[in-house]
Amino acid sequence: MLEMVRAKPESLMDGEDLVRSAFGKAVEALGLTADQAAQVHDQAQVLVIYHLAGTAFPGGGGAVGWLTRPNTAPVFGGRRPLDIVLAGQVQPVIDYLQAAVWLW
C-alpha cells in the first residue's frame, strides 16, 4: 500500500498509479507510521465512496440515500452499501460505483 510507483514518469501514469504515488509521497513527507498511513488510507476510501455515490446517483438523496438503502445488485445481496463498507468490504463498493460512474 505504501510503496511508491516509480516505474513510469508521472505524465504517463494512470489515475490509480498517480494516486498511489501521491499517497506514498504524502506519507513519506508527513513522516506517518504504517498504522497512521493505513488509517488515513481507510478514511480516504470512505470519502471516495461518498464522492462516487453522489456522482453516480445524484437524485433520491444522493450519496447518503444510495448508501443507506438496500441494494439488489449481486455485490450487495439486498444489503445496504453502507453495511458492506462497515463490514470492511470497501473495494467491492468502490468497484461498483466506479463502473456506475463510467456508464454515465
C-alpha positions as CSV (number, residue, x, y, z in Angstrom):
1,M,0.0,0.0,0.0
2,L,2.8,2.5,0.9
3,E,5.1,1.6,-1.9
4,M,5.7,4.4,-4.3
5,V,5.2,3.9,-8.0
6,R,8.4,4.8,-9.8
7,A,8.2,2.7,-12.9
8,K,6.8,5.4,-15.2
9,P,7.0,9.2,-15.3
10,E,4.0,10.8,-13.7
11,S,2.8,12.1,-17.0
12,L,2.3,8.5,-18.2
13,M,0.7,7.1,-15.0
14,D,-3.0,6.1,-15.0
15,G,-5.2,7.6,-12.3
16,E,-4.7,4.8,-9.8
17,D,-0.9,4.8,-10.1
18,L,-0.9,8.6,-9.7
19,V,-2.9,8.5,-6.6
20,R,-0.7,5.7,-5.2
21,S,2.4,7.7,-5.9
22,A,0.9,10.9,-4.4
23,F,-0.2,9.0,-1.3
24,G,3.2,7.5,-0.9
25,K,4.9,10.9,-1.2
26,A,2.5,12.4,1.4
27,V,3.1,9.5,3.8
28,E,6.8,10.0,3.5
29,A,6.7,13.8,3.7
30,L,4.4,13.7,6.8
31,G,6.5,11.0,8.5
32,L,3.5,8.8,9.1
33,T,3.9,5.4,10.6
34,A,2.5,2.4,8.8
35,D,-0.5,2.3,11.2
36,Q,-1.2,6.1,10.7
37,A,-0.9,5.7,6.9
38,A,-3.4,2.8,6.9
39,Q,-5.9,4.8,9.0
40,V,-5.6,7.8,6.6
41,H,-6.0,5.4,3.6
42,D,-9.2,3.9,5.1
43,Q,-10.6,7.3,5.8
44,A,-9.8,8.4,2.2
45,Q,-11.6,5.4,0.8
46,V,-14.8,6.5,2.7
47,L,-14.5,9.9,1.1
48,V,-14.0,8.3,-2.4
49,I,-17.2,6.2,-1.8
50,Y,-19.2,9.3,-0.8
51,H,-18.0,11.2,-3.8
52,L,-18.6,8.4,-6.3
53,A,-22.0,7.7,-4.9
54,G,-23.0,11.3,-5.2
55,T,-21.7,11.5,-8.7
56,A,-23.3,8.2,-9.9
57,F,-26.7,8.7,-8.1
58,P,-27.3,12.5,-7.7
59,G,-31.1,12.1,-7.2
60,G,-33.1,10.4,-4.5
61,G,-31.0,11.5,-1.5
62,G,-27.7,11.5,-3.4
63,A,-24.8,9.6,-1.7
64,V,-26.5,9.3,1.6
65,G,-29.7,7.9,0.1
66,W,-27.8,5.4,-2.0
67,L,-25.6,4.2,0.8
68,T,-28.4,3.7,3.2
69,R,-31.0,1.9,1.0
70,P,-30.9,-1.9,0.5
71,N,-29.5,-2.7,-2.9
72,T,-30.4,-5.7,-5.0
73,A,-27.2,-5.7,-7.1
74,P,-25.4,-9.1,-6.7
75,V,-22.5,-7.5,-4.9
76,F,-24.8,-6.2,-2.2
77,G,-27.2,-9.1,-2.0
78,G,-30.1,-7.0,-0.7
79,R,-27.9,-5.3,1.9
80,R,-27.2,-1.6,2.2
81,P,-23.9,-0.5,0.6
82,L,-23.1,1.1,4.0
83,D,-23.4,-2.3,5.7
84,I,-20.9,-3.7,3.2
85,V,-18.4,-0.8,3.9
86,L,-18.9,-1.2,7.7
87,A,-18.1,-4.9,7.3
88,G,-14.7,-3.9,5.9
89,Q,-15.5,-4.8,2.3
90,V,-14.8,-1.4,0.8
91,Q,-13.3,-2.3,-2.6
92,P,-16.4,-4.0,-4.0
93,V,-18.4,-0.9,-3.3
94,I,-15.7,1.3,-4.9
95,D,-15.6,-1.0,-7.9
96,Y,-19.4,-0.9,-8.3
97,L,-19.5,2.9,-8.1
98,Q,-16.6,3.3,-10.5
99,A,-18.5,1.2,-13.0
100,A,-21.7,3.2,-12.4
101,V,-19.8,6.5,-12.9
102,W,-18.2,5.2,-16.2
103,L,-21.7,4.3,-17.5
104,W,-22.8,7.9,-17.3
